[in-house]
């Protein structure tokens, strides 16, 4: 089935499933995709929507590649400044692209910090519970849990990095889990990687949500930062690929650069690529040139994890 994904107001592309209509690529290149446009993208089909908790927003959408499997798995995590302004729908194109590349995708929805029970520690508990749900799903679907990556965008990049860091949370800490699902690689697309650094940048796009994420305390003043910020949990031993647009207003490239430098200084494998002619959403829009450039880094990374 051909699906039409609206972008840039009136332009419409047959994303992932067919050629673009005439002029759409030129329209996409003419200006950056806005947040309002991204969250309005039409949802794409999935194979199953499965709850991992009792709340209506605690579910994941599973997509399976062709073939018998078992398939490596990408846990896909959306952004939106940890707020309900966005849902997992806008990450459907990324999930579909990954599935087309041979990866089962588990596109998570979760409680956000402006929803009941989503503030500290609810959003973290949802990401943990939703990720660990794969252990149950492997008995029903052909999933290869020896090759699992997390893929997140913006604040979802933070959660993707955090999900791969859970084994570093010390025993006795509030978010400690004795046996989290092992993650074998992380792809952070315009991700927030260091809560303290990001809060100090005072980026207008997300305002004071890093503080709200921690229950209303500045990350530099909260003990929770030590178990909630990926930078504080380094090194994880899990390979990390970070990708940021060169003109990203929400998560500037300087943030990814600083995190990657810190990570490497602590013995962590972390590579940061800055994509030209891109703002915040182009790198999650597979019909754009910035995504194609990013894919040149993403695909080899995925292939390496799958072969390991």
Backbone bond lengths (Angstrom), bond angles and torsions (degrees), N, CA, C in turn:
res aa  C-N    CA-C-N  psi(-1)  N-CA   C-N-CA  omega(-1)  CA-C   N-CA-C  phi
1 X - - - 1.466 - - 1.519 109.35 -
2 X 1.300 116.25 134.86 1.459 120.72 178.97 1.523 109.07 -87.88
3 X 1.330 115.24 129.33 1.447 121.12 179.40 1.511 109.35 -113.90
4 X 1.318 115.99 138.12 1.451 121.47 -179.90 1.520 109.09 -106.15
5 X 1.343 117.17 121.42 1.447 121.65 -178.28 1.517 109.24 -105.24
6 X 1.343 118.20 118.04 1.453 119.75 -178.19 1.518 111.40 -76.10
7 X 1.313 117.08 133.62 1.450 121.43 172.81 1.517 108.62 -139.24
8 X 1.311 115.18 159.60 1.460 121.17 174.91 1.521 111.98 53.73
9 X 1.332 116.41 40.80 1.444 120.70 175.18 1.507 113.47 79.34
10 X 1.336 118.08 -78.06 1.457 121.09 -174.37 1.516 113.37 -108.40
11 X 1.335 117.55 -18.02 1.461 119.00 -179.28 1.520 109.91 -69.73
12 X 1.318 117.29 151.24 1.453 120.84 -177.75 1.516 109.15 -144.27
13 X 1.325 115.91 130.79 1.456 120.55 -177.10 1.515 110.49 -122.17
14 X 1.328 116.35 143.56 1.457 121.33 172.42 1.522 106.95 -84.76
15 X 1.332 114.63 77.89 1.466 120.39 -172.98 1.516 111.12 -67.49
16 X 1.322 113.78 131.47 1.460 123.27 169.40 1.517 115.32 71.60
17 X 1.323 118.13 -20.70 1.451 119.28 -171.54 1.523 112.73 -120.06
18 X 1.314 117.34 7.62 1.450 118.44 179.23 1.513 110.55 177.09
19 X 1.306 118.31 173.61 1.450 121.59 -178.12 1.517 112.06 -70.10
20 X 1.326 116.15 152.87 1.454 120.82 178.27 1.515 110.79 -74.47
21 X 1.349 118.16 144.02 1.452 120.10 175.60 1.519 110.45 -66.34
22 X 1.307 114.99 158.30 1.465 120.46 -176.78 1.515 110.65 -56.55
23 X 1.330 115.01 133.07 1.454 120.64 174.88 1.514 114.64 87.18
24 X 1.311 118.37 -13.14 1.465 119.61 -175.67 1.519 111.36 -67.82
25 X 1.342 117.52 -40.44 1.459 119.20 179.94 1.516 110.61 -64.06
26 X 1.341 116.08 -39.96 1.454 118.86 177.89 1.518 110.95 -62.59
27 X 1.353 116.55 -38.64 1.458 119.88 178.20 1.521 110.72 -65.93
28 X 1.353 116.02 -39.68 1.458 119.54 -179.57 1.518 111.06 -64.28
29 X 1.326 117.00 -35.66 1.455 120.86 -178.47 1.519 112.55 -79.39
30 X 1.340 117.19 -16.91 1.454 120.98 -173.25 1.521 112.06 -73.77
31 X 1.322 118.26 -25.75 1.453 121.40 -178.70 1.519 109.08 -158.64
32 X 1.287 115.46 163.04 1.452 119.52 -178.39 1.524 111.63 -79.10
33 X 1.307 115.46 151.91 1.456 122.22 175.82 1.521 108.42 -74.64
34 X 1.330 116.74 131.27 1.460 120.92 179.26 1.524 110.65 -90.80
35 X 1.327 115.33 165.67 1.460 120.08 177.68 1.522 110.98 -61.85
36 X 1.326 116.60 -41.12 1.466 119.91 -179.65 1.514 111.38 -61.29
37 X 1.314 116.92 -38.64 1.457 120.75 179.08 1.522 111.09 -69.80
38 X 1.322 116.70 -40.69 1.465 120.01 -177.81 1.522 111.60 -64.86
39 X 1.321 117.43 -43.84 1.465 119.07 -177.60 1.514 112.26 -73.65
40 X 1.337 117.03 -8.80 1.465 120.56 177.48 1.522 112.56 -95.63
41 X 1.325 118.62 -0.04 1.459 119.93 178.20 1.518 110.39 -58.42
42 X 1.314 115.20 140.11 1.458 120.81 -180.00 1.520 110.75 -68.28
43 X 1.326 118.38 132.40 1.467 119.90 177.48 1.525 111.47 -59.29
44 X 1.319 115.11 147.55 1.459 122.08 177.63 1.524 109.76 -103.12
45 X 1.319 117.34 158.52 1.474 120.02 -176.56 1.528 112.22 -63.89
46 X 1.326 115.15 149.56 1.460 121.84 173.05 1.527 108.25 -132.37
47 X 1.311 116.37 165.59 1.461 120.48 -177.53 1.518 112.68 -84.16
48 X 1.323 117.09 -32.44 1.462 119.59 -179.30 1.519 109.53 -159.59
49 X 1.329 115.65 141.03 1.466 121.67 169.79 1.521 106.60 -109.58
50 X 1.330 116.01 122.38 1.457 120.71 -169.98 1.531 109.32 -129.94
51 X 1.313 117.99 127.45 1.473 120.05 177.29 1.521 111.76 -73.88
52 X 1.323 116.22 148.12 1.457 121.00 171.41 1.528 110.64 -118.97
53 X 1.323 116.55 -1.26 1.460 123.09 178.42 1.508 109.70 -152.36
54 X 1.321 116.61 -177.91 1.459 121.12 -174.78 1.519 113.96 -89.09
55 X 1.342 117.37 -16.74 1.464 120.26 179.92 1.528 110.24 -78.51
56 X 1.341 116.27 152.93 1.470 120.92 -174.62 1.517 112.66 -63.50
57 X 1.327 117.84 -25.84 1.468 120.48 -177.78 1.528 112.34 -95.63
58 X 1.304 117.16 3.48 1.464 120.16 179.92 1.528 109.55 -94.79
59 X 1.330 114.53 83.79 1.461 119.68 -179.65 1.517 109.43 -153.02
60 X 1.311 114.81 165.49 1.449 121.57 171.42 1.509 109.67 -130.47
61 X 1.315 115.97 155.25 1.464 121.86 176.46 1.522 108.59 -112.14
62 X 1.312 114.52 121.39 1.461 121.30 -174.56 1.519 110.34 -99.34
63 X 1.329 115.42 132.71 1.459 122.23 172.65 1.521 107.94 -123.65
64 X 1.320 116.42 136.60 1.455 121.80 -177.98 1.518 110.69 -117.72
65 X 1.330 117.67 137.08 1.466 120.78 175.03 1.530 110.17 -70.06
66 X 1.304 115.18 168.51 1.459 119.72 173.32 1.527 109.37 -69.52
67 X 1.311 115.09 154.25 1.456 119.82 178.36 1.511 112.01 102.52
68 X 1.325 116.39 165.80 1.457 121.08 -172.78 1.526 114.69 -75.61
69 X 1.336 118.15 -22.28 1.449 119.72 -176.52 1.525 111.53 79.16
70 X 1.341 117.47 -165.50 1.463 125.69 4.53 1.530 112.37 -71.69
71 X 1.329 114.79 149.51 1.453 121.58 -174.14 1.530 110.85 -105.04
72 X 1.334 117.06 140.28 1.465 118.76 170.16 1.524 108.93 -62.10
73 X 1.321 116.45 158.46 1.459 120.68 -170.28 1.521 111.16 -124.01
74 X 1.329 115.26 135.22 1.461 122.00 171.42 1.523 108.70 -113.00
75 X 1.325 116.38 119.81 1.462 121.98 173.20 1.526 106.55 -85.99
76 X 1.332 116.58 117.84 1.465 122.43 -174.05 1.530 108.72 -103.61
77 X 1.342 116.53 130.17 1.465 121.31 -173.15 1.530 109.10 -129.99
78 X 1.315 115.67 121.70 1.467 120.46 -176.64 1.528 112.20 -81.54
79 X 1.325 114.32 163.68 1.453 121.44 176.93 1.519 112.48 -101.55
80 X 1.340 114.68 -152.55 1.460 120.99 -177.00 1.513 111.63 120.43
81 X 1.338 117.78 26.88 1.471 122.64 -179.53 1.519 111.85 58.72
82 X 1.333 116.14 32.96 1.471 123.07 -179.05 1.533 112.01 63.36
83 X 1.325 117.06 17.23 1.464 123.10 -176.81 1.524 110.26 -111.19
84 X 1.326 115.98 167.65 1.467 121.85 -178.82 1.522 112.96 -82.19
85 X 1.331 117.89 10.31 1.466 120.98 177.60 1.526 111.25 -65.90
86 X 1.329 117.33 -17.13 1.467 121.91 179.05 1.522 108.85 -133.84
87 X 1.332 114.96 155.16 1.466 120.85 174.65 1.521 108.98 -125.06
88 X 1.317 115.56 -179.41 1.459 118.91 -179.31 1.522 112.92 -70.31
89 X 1.332 118.13 -9.43 1.468 120.59 -179.22 1.524 112.38 -57.53
90 X 1.347 117.11 -39.38 1.467 117.66 -174.05 1.526 112.24 -72.07
91 X 1.340 116.64 -13.02 1.461 119.24 175.30 1.527 112.34 -91.77
92 X 1.333 117.31 1.60 1.465 120.18 177.82 1.530 112.80 -55.06
93 X 1.341 119.31 -44.34 1.470 117.82 179.73 1.527 113.18 -60.04
94 X 1.332 117.23 -38.52 1.463 120.10 176.91 1.522 110.13 -66.04
95 X 1.338 116.23 -44.99 1.461 120.05 179.30 1.522 110.74 -60.06
96 X 1.323 116.59 -43.86 1.462 120.30 -179.47 1.525 111.37 -65.43
97 X 1.341 117.08 -38.12 1.461 120.42 178.43 1.527 110.82 -65.22
98 X 1.325 116.33 -41.31 1.460 120.16 178.32 1.523 111.20 -66.14
99 X 1.323 116.56 -39.67 1.461 120.04 177.79 1.521 110.47 -64.73
100 X 1.317 116.40 -39.75 1.462 120.25 177.64 1.527 111.00 -62.83
101 X 1.353 115.67 -26.28 1.470 120.33 179.09 1.529 112.22 -87.63
102 X 1.332 116.98 5.84 1.454 120.03 173.94 1.514 115.76 102.55
103 X 1.329 117.15 9.82 1.459 121.26 -179.15 1.524 110.27 -107.74
104 X 1.323 116.83 129.99 1.457 119.36 166.29 1.525 107.51 -65.48
105 X 1.320 117.30 141.26 1.466 119.76 -179.91 1.519 109.67 -123.33
106 X 1.303 114.22 140.83 1.462 124.08 -179.01 1.528 105.84 -123.65
107 X 1.339 116.21 92.53 1.462 124.09 -172.15 1.525 108.66 -88.72
108 X 1.324 116.72 106.38 1.461 121.74 -170.33 1.523 113.25 -84.36
109 X 1.323 114.51 140.54 1.456 122.37 162.28 1.524 106.66 -112.61
110 X 1.334 116.70 153.57 1.460 119.97 -171.39 1.522 110.08 -160.92
111 X 1.315 115.47 164.99 1.463 120.84 175.77 1.526 109.17 -69.80
112 X 1.318 116.03 136.36 1.452 121.14 179.36 1.528 109.62 -105.80
113 X 1.324 116.28 170.89 1.464 119.91 -169.68 1.518 113.33 -70.66
114 X 1.324 118.37 -12.65 1.464 121.02 176.29 1.524 112.04 -101.60
115 X 1.320 117.61 11.88 1.453 122.59 178.45 1.524 110.46 -112.67
116 X 1.339 117.30 158.31 1.459 119.29 179.43 1.532 112.07 -54.84
117 X 1.320 115.39 130.02 1.459 123.94 176.82 1.537 113.17 66.28
118 X 1.325 116.74 10.34 1.456 119.29 179.55 1.515 113.68 -90.49
119 X 1.329 117.28 -20.76 1.457 119.35 177.89 1.521 109.67 -70.89
120 X 1.308 116.24 175.65 1.458 121.59 -172.68 1.516 111.94 -44.46
121 X 1.342 116.87 129.37 1.473 128.30 -3.40 1.527 113.11 -100.56
122 X 1.346 117.78 20.11 1.459 121.48 -168.90 1.513 115.55 -56.41
123 X 1.330 117.67 -44.90 1.463 119.86 -176.00 1.528 110.13 -64.50
124 X 1.323 117.35 -37.12 1.459 120.92 178.06 1.531 110.71 -69.13
125 X 1.306 116.34 -40.62 1.468 119.97 177.88 1.525 111.05 -61.44
126 X 1.344 116.59 -37.62 1.467 119.71 179.42 1.517 111.56 -66.70
127 X 1.321 116.95 -43.95 1.468 119.52 179.38 1.524 109.76 -62.79
128 X 1.318 117.20 -41.22 1.464 120.42 178.52 1.521 110.86 -65.00
129 X 1.317 116.61 -48.20 1.464 120.29 -177.82 1.517 111.53 -66.62
130 X 1.345 116.11 -40.80 1.451 119.88 179.53 1.514 112.62 -65.57
131 X 1.322 116.90 -38.86 1.465 120.54 177.86 1.520 110.84 -67.86
132 X 1.310 116.35 -45.53 1.468 120.18 -178.60 1.522 112.60 -67.49
133 X 1.317 117.44 -18.25 1.466 121.18 177.67 1.523 111.51 -58.04
134 X 1.316 116.91 -24.07 1.462 120.44 179.80 1.523 111.81 -58.95
135 X 1.304 117.29 -27.77 1.466 119.71 178.39 1.535 111.10 -62.37
136 X 1.319 117.16 -33.70 1.460 120.62 176.03 1.528 110.86 -78.03
137 X 1.325 116.18 -40.45 1.463 120.01 -175.09 1.523 112.32 -66.37
138 X 1.319 117.63 -25.90 1.465 119.51 -178.03 1.527 112.17 -62.70
139 X 1.331 118.35 -20.85 1.461 120.81 179.83 1.521 111.93 -83.56
140 X 1.338 116.30 -13.33 1.465 120.80 179.46 1.517 112.22 -109.28
141 X 1.321 116.42 -27.89 1.462 121.33 -175.94 1.535 109.20 -126.40
142 X 1.346 117.49 153.84 1.471 120.52 -176.83 1.531 112.44 -79.01
143 X 1.317 116.35 78.65 1.458 122.94 -176.45 1.523 110.63 -109.83
144 X 1.318 115.74 138.77 1.460 122.92 179.03 1.529 108.16 -104.00
145 X 1.317 117.00 97.51 1.458 120.77 -176.57 1.522 113.11 -82.72
146 X 1.330 117.04 4.85 1.461 120.44 171.13 1.530 111.52 -84.86
147 X 1.325 116.11 -4.93 1.463 121.19 179.35 1.530 108.37 -140.99
148 X 1.319 115.57 85.24 1.458 122.58 -177.31 1.523 109.25 -122.19
149 X 1.326 116.30 131.19 1.461 121.29 173.70 1.521 108.75 -121.66
150 X 1.316 115.78 155.69 1.452 121.03 169.40 1.525 108.03 -108.41
151 X 1.323 115.73 140.46 1.467 122.21 -178.39 1.525 107.27 -132.31
152 X 1.316 116.57 114.83 1.457 119.44 -177.57 1.508 112.61 -131.75
153 X 1.333 115.66 153.91 1.460 121.99 179.33 1.526 109.64 -118.65
154 X 1.323 116.33 132.85 1.454 123.08 174.61 1.531 110.29 60.84
155 X 1.339 119.09 -122.64 1.463 118.96 175.34 1.520 110.65 -64.05
156 X 1.325 117.34 -24.51 1.459 120.44 172.60 1.512 112.10 -67.86
157 X 1.335 117.01 -26.66 1.458 120.22 173.00 1.523 110.73 -65.33
158 X 1.325 115.64 -39.58 1.463 119.57 174.26 1.521 110.48 -58.80
159 X 1.332 116.15 -47.03 1.464 119.98 -177.57 1.527 111.92 -68.44
160 X 1.337 117.03 -32.76 1.463 120.52 176.66 1.524 110.82 -66.35
161 X 1.319 116.89 -43.47 1.463 120.79 177.02 1.519 110.57 -65.80
162 X 1.337 115.81 -39.82 1.465 119.33 179.90 1.527 111.11 -65.32
163 X 1.331 117.11 -42.10 1.467 120.29 -179.57 1.513 111.45 -59.02
164 X 1.324 116.89 -32.90 1.462 121.31 178.61 1.520 112.60 -83.23
165 X 1.341 115.99 -2.94 1.467 121.22 -177.93 1.518 112.60 -109.53
166 X 1.318 117.68 1.19 1.464 120.76 -171.22 1.529 112.71 -60.62
167 X 1.329 116.41 -31.25 1.457 119.01 179.68 1.522 112.86 -67.44
168 X 1.335 116.06 -11.35 1.460 120.84 179.94 1.538 112.38 -92.00
169 X 1.314 117.74 -8.13 1.466 120.93 -179.86 1.528 108.40 -74.12
170 X 1.305 117.63 124.30 1.467 119.51 -171.42 1.527 113.31 -69.86
171 X 1.291 115.32 152.34 1.459 121.86 176.83 1.525 109.58 -58.57
172 X 1.318 115.90 136.24 1.453 121.15 -178.20 1.510 113.53 95.51
173 X 1.347 117.63 -17.81 1.457 120.83 177.33 1.519 110.05 -74.31
174 X 1.315 115.82 156.06 1.460 121.23 -172.93 1.518 112.86 -58.97
175 X 1.319 118.66 -37.22 1.465 122.14 -176.40 1.522 112.77 -99.89
176 X 1.309 117.17 12.61 1.462 120.02 -178.73 1.525 111.36 -65.83
177 X 1.320 115.19 140.08 1.458 122.71 173.09 1.524 106.63 -134.07
178 X 1.302 116.28 128.17 1.464 119.71 -175.92 1.515 112.88 -69.48
179 X 1.341 117.52 -22.42 1.466 119.76 -174.80 1.528 111.19 -146.75
180 X 1.338 118.17 65.85 1.469 119.70 178.04 1.522 110.76 -70.69
181 X 1.324 116.38 152.75 1.456 120.18 176.39 1.530 109.38 -59.21
182 X 1.319 119.51 125.07 1.467 120.39 178.86 1.527 111.85 -64.67
183 X 1.320 115.05 136.40 1.463 122.65 175.82 1.519 107.20 -110.96
184 X 1.328 116.18 138.87 1.460 120.41 -172.08 1.527 113.57 -108.87
185 X 1.327 117.09 -6.75 1.454 121.19 177.10 1.515 109.45 -171.74
186 X 1.333 116.29 154.13 1.467 122.12 179.43 1.521 109.66 -130.96
187 X 1.329 115.71 134.03 1.460 121.45 171.33 1.523 107.48 -117.57
188 X 1.313 115.76 113.67 1.459 122.31 -179.04 1.521 108.43 -106.37
189 X 1.327 115.97 110.75 1.462 122.54 -178.82 1.529 108.55 -97.60
190 X 1.321 116.27 108.22 1.467 120.89 -176.37 1.517 110.10 52.64
191 X 1.332 116.36 41.43 1.455 120.82 -171.88 1.523 113.79 -86.47
192 X 1.322 114.48 149.95 1.464 121.92 172.48 1.522 106.58 -86.52
193 X 1.307 116.91 114.16 1.469 121.09 -169.95 1.520 113.71 -108.58
194 X 1.318 117.18 -20.73 1.457 121.75 -176.54 1.526 107.15 -136.64
195 X 1.330 116.95 104.28 1.466 120.61 -173.97 1.528 112.03 -61.07
196 X 1.309 117.44 -39.79 1.460 119.78 -178.28 1.526 110.68 -68.29
197 X 1.309 116.80 -46.57 1.464 120.47 179.13 1.522 111.06 -62.04
198 X 1.331 116.67 -43.74 1.459 120.18 -178.56 1.525 111.38 -64.95
199 X 1.334 117.24 -41.41 1.461 120.37 179.04 1.523 110.92 -62.33
200 X 1.329 116.60 -37.78 1.459 120.09 -179.41 1.528 112.02 -72.63
201 X 1.336 117.30 -20.55 1.462 119.66 176.88 1.521 111.40 -72.17
202 X 1.344 116.27 -20.70 1.467 122.31 178.39 1.534 111.45 53.27
203 X 1.320 114.80 52.10 1.464 120.82 178.71 1.520 108.85 -73.60
204 X 1.317 115.95 126.72 1.459 120.60 -174.81 1.527 112.25 -63.76
205 X 1.315 117.67 -32.50 1.464 120.92 -172.77 1.520 112.58 -55.92
206 X 1.334 117.53 -42.44 1.467 120.64 -177.44 1.521 113.52 -106.82
207 X 1.323 117.64 -2.59 1.451 120.35 175.26 1.522 112.67 54.99
208 X 1.345 115.76 -133.53 1.462 119.74 -177.32 1.519 112.62 -97.76
209 X 1.326 117.21 22.58 1.468 119.03 -177.83 1.536 113.85 -62.84
210 X 1.349 120.84 -27.59 1.466 117.18 173.64 1.524 112.59 -58.54
211 X 1.328 116.33 -36.36 1.466 119.88 175.94 1.520 111.08 -69.96
212 X 1.329 116.83 -42.24 1.457 120.26 177.87 1.527 110.94 -61.38
213 X 1.314 116.41 -36.43 1.459 121.36 179.42 1.524 111.07 -57.99
214 X 1.326 115.99 -35.05 1.459 121.42 -176.99 1.525 112.21 -94.14
215 X 1.314 116.55 11.15 1.460 120.09 177.81 1.504 114.48 92.62
216 X 1.343 117.00 18.31 1.452 120.42 174.88 1.512 114.85 99.92
217 X 1.333 117.45 15.77 1.460 121.44 -179.65 1.521 109.27 -118.75
218 X 1.323 116.59 138.01 1.459 120.42 177.64 1.526 109.71 -57.75
219 X 1.355 117.04 135.26 1.470 119.05 -178.48 1.517 114.65 -54.80
220 X 1.330 117.57 -29.68 1.459 119.80 -179.97 1.526 112.19 -75.80
221 X 1.323 117.00 -10.52 1.458 120.97 -176.84 1.525 113.07 -117.66
222 X 1.316 116.97 5.00 1.455 120.38 -174.17 1.520 111.78 -112.15
223 X 1.324 116.77 133.72 1.459 121.01 173.43 1.521 111.11 -65.92
224 X 1.327 116.98 -20.50 1.455 120.91 -178.63 1.526 112.38 -67.56
225 X 1.328 116.54 -23.93 1.460 120.38 179.14 1.528 110.95 -56.84
226 X 1.305 116.58 -34.44 1.468 120.99 -176.46 1.514 112.82 -64.48
227 X 1.338 117.91 -22.88 1.462 120.65 -179.63 1.522 112.35 -116.22
228 X 1.339 116.97 0.62 1.461 120.54 -176.84 1.518 113.42 -117.59
229 X 1.317 118.08 -18.35 1.460 121.55 -178.00 1.520 110.37 -101.26
230 X 1.327 117.72 125.15 1.465 119.34 178.61 1.521 113.95 -53.99
231 X 1.325 116.65 -36.35 1.461 119.49 -179.55 1.521 111.67 -61.91
232 X 1.326 116.45 -34.46 1.456 120.43 -178.30 1.522 112.50 -76.27
233 X 1.328 117.33 -15.62 1.462 121.77 -176.74 1.524 112.67 -101.22
234 X 1.311 117.45 5.91 1.456 121.59 178.03 1.525 110.90 -70.71
235 X 1.357 116.81 150.78 1.468 127.41 -6.31 1.526 110.39 -87.23
236 X 1.309 115.91 150.04 1.466 120.51 -178.34 1.523 113.35 -100.55
237 X 1.332 117.04 -21.45 1.457 120.48 -174.15 1.515 113.46 79.89
238 X 1.335 117.27 3.84 1.458 122.47 -179.43 1.527 108.48 -105.33
239 X 1.334 120.07 121.96 1.462 121.27 -179.40 1.527 111.95 -56.25
240 X 1.328 115.36 139.09 1.459 121.13 -177.19 1.526 110.45 -126.41
241 X 1.327 114.98 130.48 1.463 122.26 174.03 1.520 107.84 -116.83
242 X 1.325 116.40 122.14 1.455 121.73 178.82 1.523 109.17 -114.44
243 X 1.331 115.67 136.19 1.462 122.11 -178.89 1.528 108.29 -133.03
244 X 1.336 116.83 130.57 1.460 121.58 -178.94 1.520 109.84 -139.57
245 X 1.328 116.64 142.82 1.458 120.95 173.76 1.517 110.85 -72.87
246 X 1.329 116.25 145.17 1.463 119.64 -176.56 1.524 112.92 -68.98
247 X 1.327 117.60 -18.04 1.454 121.27 -179.07 1.530 110.44 -120.30
248 X 1.319 115.92 34.65 1.461 121.28 -178.13 1.526 109.85 -74.58
249 X 1.315 116.61 118.94 1.455 121.94 -179.43 1.530 112.00 -83.97
250 X 1.335 117.77 -24.43 1.462 121.79 -173.61 1.525 112.04 -88.94
251 X 1.320 116.48 -41.11 1.469 121.99 176.70 1.526 106.72 -132.47
252 X 1.314 117.64 87.13 1.466 120.70 -174.86 1.522 112.58 -59.02
253 X 1.328 117.09 149.40 1.467 120.34 179.98 1.518 113.80 -54.66
254 X 1.329 117.22 -29.32 1.460 119.96 179.97 1.519 111.62 -59.87
255 X 1.325 116.85 -29.07 1.465 119.70 179.10 1.528 110.30 -68.43
256 X 1.317 116.79 -47.58 1.462 120.14 177.95 1.515 112.15 -63.27
257 X 1.330 116.65 -39.41 1.468 120.24 178.34 1.526 110.99 -60.48
258 X 1.337 115.85 -46.48 1.459 120.25 -177.86 1.525 110.84 -64.06
259 X 1.338 116.45 -42.28 1.457 119.22 -179.86 1.523 111.09 -64.98
260 X 1.322 116.87 -45.85 1.461 120.24 -177.95 1.527 111.14 -61.33
261 X 1.323 116.03 -38.66 1.468 119.56 178.35 1.528 110.29 -65.36
262 X 1.340 115.70 -43.78 1.464 119.66 177.83 1.525 110.54 -62.05
263 X 1.319 116.11 -44.61 1.465 120.93 -178.24 1.523 110.91 -59.78
264 X 1.315 116.16 -48.30 1.466 119.23 -178.61 1.525 111.68 -64.10
265 X 1.332 116.50 -34.11 1.468 119.60 178.87 1.517 111.92 -66.51
266 X 1.341 116.18 -18.14 1.466 121.12 179.84 1.532 111.58 -104.34
267 X 1.313 115.95 13.54 1.453 119.96 176.37 1.508 114.68 83.26
268 X 1.322 117.11 16.47 1.461 122.16 -179.04 1.524 110.59 -95.75
269 X 1.322 117.64 134.65 1.455 120.62 172.01 1.530 108.86 -74.62
270 X 1.320 116.44 114.99 1.463 121.85 179.77 1.522 108.27 -150.49
271 X 1.313 116.32 122.42 1.462 122.39 179.66 1.519 108.04 -119.99
272 X 1.326 116.09 131.75 1.460 121.41 -179.54 1.527 109.94 -117.44
273 X 1.340 116.28 123.16 1.460 121.41 177.59 1.529 108.98 -113.08
274 X 1.313 115.99 132.61 1.462 122.02 176.45 1.522 108.23 -102.16
275 X 1.328 115.37 124.19 1.464 121.87 -173.81 1.519 109.89 -95.63
276 X 1.332 118.54 126.19 1.467 120.44 -177.94 1.519 112.52 -71.23
277 X 1.324 114.97 154.46 1.464 123.31 174.66 1.525 112.05 57.04
278 X 1.324 115.76 41.33 1.461 120.24 -176.94 1.515 110.33 -139.09
279 X 1.322 114.77 141.44 1.451 120.70 169.95 1.526 108.72 -103.72
280 X 1.336 118.13 -134.70 1.458 120.59 -168.88 1.529 113.99 -87.60
281 X 1.327 117.63 -31.55 1.462 119.69 -171.08 1.522 114.75 -107.41
282 X 1.322 117.54 -13.61 1.463 118.51 -179.65 1.527 111.95 -59.90
283 X 1.328 117.10 -33.49 1.458 119.27 -176.44 1.530 113.04 -79.07
284 X 1.332 117.44 3.37 1.470 120.56 168.40 1.527 110.16 -120.54
285 X 1.309 116.04 19.96 1.468 121.98 179.20 1.521 108.36 -120.60
286 X 1.331 118.80 95.84 1.468 121.75 -170.24 1.519 115.70 -64.92
287 X 1.302 119.27 -7.04 1.461 120.59 177.85 1.532 111.66 -91.46
288 X 1.330 118.32 0.66 1.459 120.58 -176.73 1.525 111.27 -100.50
289 X 1.316 115.67 158.98 1.456 121.06 177.09 1.528 112.05 -64.28
290 X 1.353 119.85 -40.71 1.465 118.34 177.42 1.526 113.27 -58.42
291 X 1.343 117.21 -38.09 1.471 118.07 176.54 1.523 110.32 -63.22
292 X 1.319 116.66 -43.25 1.463 119.71 -179.14 1.528 110.80 -60.37
293 X 1.342 115.87 -38.31 1.465 119.48 176.31 1.521 110.39 -66.45
294 X 1.328 116.10 -44.74 1.457 120.48 178.59 1.526 111.35 -61.61
295 X 1.334 116.38 -37.41 1.456 120.53 -178.34 1.527 111.87 -62.57
296 X 1.320 116.33 -27.63 1.460 120.13 177.25 1.525 111.47 -64.08
297 X 1.324 117.39 -21.54 1.465 121.81 174.60 1.530 111.21 -97.22
298 X 1.330 115.88 -36.22 1.463 120.44 -176.12 1.523 111.50 -68.75
299 X 1.336 116.62 -45.50 1.464 119.43 -175.06 1.531 112.69 -61.20
300 X 1.341 119.55 -47.08 1.471 118.23 177.87 1.530 112.33 -63.02
301 X 1.322 116.53 -34.70 1.459 120.08 177.94 1.527 109.95 -63.00
302 X 1.331 117.29 -47.19 1.455 121.02 178.20 1.523 111.51 -61.92
303 X 1.328 116.02 -42.68 1.460 119.53 -179.59 1.526 110.71 -61.92
304 X 1.306 116.34 -39.05 1.457 120.43 178.79 1.525 111.55 -64.61
305 X 1.339 116.72 -44.81 1.466 119.73 179.23 1.511 110.33 -64.08
306 X 1.320 116.05 -40.83 1.469 119.93 -178.26 1.527 111.31 -65.61
307 X 1.310 116.87 -32.35 1.472 120.91 -177.56 1.522 112.55 -85.76
308 X 1.297 117.28 -9.14 1.469 119.62 -174.47 1.521 112.21 -78.08
